[in-house]
Amino acid sequence: MRELARIEQDVLGWVDIEIDEYGPYDAICKPLAMAPCTSDVHIVWGHAYMSDAPNRVVGHEATAEVVKVGDKVKDFKHGDRVIVPAITPDWLTVPAEQGFSQHC
């Protein structure tokens, strides 16, 4: 899959990533449109959280098409168009079930 990534400090570019594994609750999605946010800008051109990681994929807010889903995913299937939010909590944790998904 082709992804937009921080290649090195102040350099943004395209990288090819092989996605071989995903979990039973995961979905692999092909981005259709990405919405870079300020954290992406800081990762590439600033010195933000994990900004030194080479080939770090940016654009964690997007619209996408579902390509594959894990065997426990029931609400989405191949071909569905989805919104990928900035925060993707683990909905199976106690805090998420209590309404505090930002802590997961």
C-alpha positions in Angstrom: 0.0 0.0 0.0 1.3 3.5 -0.8 1.4 5.8 2.1 2.3 9.5 2.8 5.1 9.5 5.3 7.8 11.6 7.1 10.9 10.3 5.4 13.3 12.4 7.5 13.2 15.7 9.3 11.5 18.3 7.0 11.0 15.7 4.2 7.5 14.4 3.3 7.1 11.7 0.6 5.5 8.4 -0.5 6.5 5.0 0.8 5.3 1.5 0.0 4.3 -0.6 2.9 3.5 -4.3 3.0 0.6 -5.1 5.4 0.8 -8.8 6.2 -0.8 -9.1 9.6 -3.9 -7.6 11.2 -5.9 -8.7 14.2 -9.3 -10.1 14.5 -10.8 -6.7 15.4 -8.8 -4.8 12.8 -9.7 -3.4 9.3 -7.2 -2.6 6.6 -8.4 0.4 4.7 -7.3 2.1 1.5 -7.2 5.9 2.0 -9.4 7.9 -0.4 -8.8 11.4 1.1 -6.5 12.4 4.0 -6.9 15.3 6.4 -3.5 16.2 7.8 -3.7 17.8 11.2 -1.3 19.9 13.2 0.3 16.8 14.8 1.2 15.7 11.2 2.8 19.1 10.5 4.7 18.9 13.8 5.9 15.3 13.1 7.3 16.3 9.6 8.5 19.9 10.1 8.7 20.2 13.9 10.0 18.1 16.7 6.8 16.5 17.9 6.0 13.1 19.4 8.0 10.4 17.6 9.1 12.8 15.0 12.4 11.0 14.6 10.8 7.8 13.4 11.8 7.2 9.7 9.0 6.6 7.2 6.4 7.4 9.8 3.0 7.4 8.1 1.0 10.6 8.6 -2.6 11.5 8.0 -4.4 9.7 10.8 -7.7 11.4 9.8 -9.1 10.1 6.5 -11.9 8.7 4.5 -11.2 5.2 3.2 -12.4 2.1 1.6 -12.3 -1.1 3.6 -10.0 -3.7 1.9 -9.9 -6.5 4.6 -11.4 -7.1 8.0 -10.6 -9.4 10.8 -12.8 -12.3 11.6 -14.5 -10.6 14.6 -15.4 -7.4 12.7 -19.2 -7.6 12.1 -20.2 -4.0 11.2 -17.9 -3.4 8.2 -17.0 -5.4 5.1 -14.8 -5.2 2.0 -15.8 -2.2 -0.2 -17.5 -0.1 2.6 -16.5 3.5 2.7 -15.6 4.7 6.1 -14.3 7.7 8.1 -11.1 7.0 10.0 -11.1 9.3 13.1 -8.0 10.6 14.8 -8.7 8.7 18.0 -9.2 4.9 17.6 -9.8 3.5 21.1 -9.8 -0.1 22.1 -13.5 -0.5 22.5 -13.1 -3.7 24.5 -11.5 -2.1 27.5 -13.3 -1.2 30.7 -12.7 2.6 30.3 -14.2 2.6 26.8 -17.2 0.6 28.0 -17.7 3.1 30.8 -17.7 6.0 28.3 -14.0 7.1 28.6 -12.7 6.0 25.2 -10.1 8.8 25.2 -8.2 6.8 27.8 -7.8 3.7 25.7 
